[in-house]
Amino acid sequence: MIAMHTLSVKAGRYYSAVDMCAIILHMRRMQVQFTDEQARILQERAGDSRRPIAAVVRDAVDAWIAADARHRRRELALAAIGGFHSGLGDLAEHHDRYLEEEVG
């Protein structure tokens, strides 16, 4: 007997029916509400990409999470500026010399 598997495409990769079930089992069902305009745009994007609206929403949420993480890292880095003092008034001008003295 030959086993037949249905393949699905997600983000350019092929997944068997078994893989898709595993992916779906690791997701939580949530209810969200959209304005008419948001719903219309989601339906258009889903139709253009031939993907379910849920997949379009997941991609948008993933993009937002990644952008938010970058923003948070940037804010932390900016907050650290000026937070440390070497006690050396000319460190910015002579940092190479000080590094050479310390490291050799």
N, C-alpha and C positions, 0 to 999 in steps of 0.2 A: 504494500500500500504506500502511495506517495503522499507525503504531508504537504499541504498547500498552505502558504502563508501570504496574507495580504500585507503589502508594504505601504507605509504612509511616509510622506515627506514632511519633515519639520526642520526648519532652519537649514535647508540644504542637505540634510542627512536622511537616510532611509531607515525606517523603523518597522519591525515586524509587528503583527497584531499582539504578540506576547509582550514586546517592548512597550507598545502603546498602553496596554493594560497596566503595566508596572508604573509607567509615568503617571497615568490617571489616578492610580491608587495612592500616589504620594502627593496629591493635590487636595486642597481643602475647597469645598464648595462655599461660595460667598454670594450674597445678594448685594448688588449695588444699583443705584438709580442714576440715570443720566437725563440731562435736558433733551428736548426734542432735537436740538442742533447737534449735541454730542452724539446722540443715537444715530442721526443721519450720517454724520461723518464716519462713525465707527462702521456702519453698514457699508458705506462706500469703500473704505479702506479694506475691509474684509472681502468684499466682492472683487476689488481690484487685485488682491493678492490670492484670491481663491482659498482663503483660510477662514476658520470660524472667528466670530467676534471675540470669543474668549481668548483665542491665541493672540489677536491684535492687542487686546487689553493687557495680557500678560507681558507682551513685548514692551508696551508703553510703560508698564510698572517697572520692569527690569531696567529700562533706560532711565527712568526717573531715579530709581535707587542708586544706579551707578553715578549719575550726575550729582545727586545729593551727597554721596560719599566723597566725590572729588571736591565738592564745595566745602564740606566739613573739614577735610584734610587741609585745604587751602586756608580756611579760617583759623585752624589750630596753628599752622605755620606762621601766619601773619600775627597772631596773638603772641607768639614767642619772640618776635622781633623786639629788640631792646630789653628783653627780660633778663639778660645775663651781662655782667660787667666784669671785664678782665682786670680792671684797675690800671690798664695801660692806656694812656691818652692817645698814643699814635699807632694802635694796633691795626687799624684799617690801612694805614700807609706802609707799615713795615711788617705785615703778617708773615711774609716769607722768611725774613730774618729771625723772627721769634720762633717760627716752626723749625727752622734749621738748628737753632740753639737747643730746642727741646728734644728733637728727634735725632738730630745728627746727620 
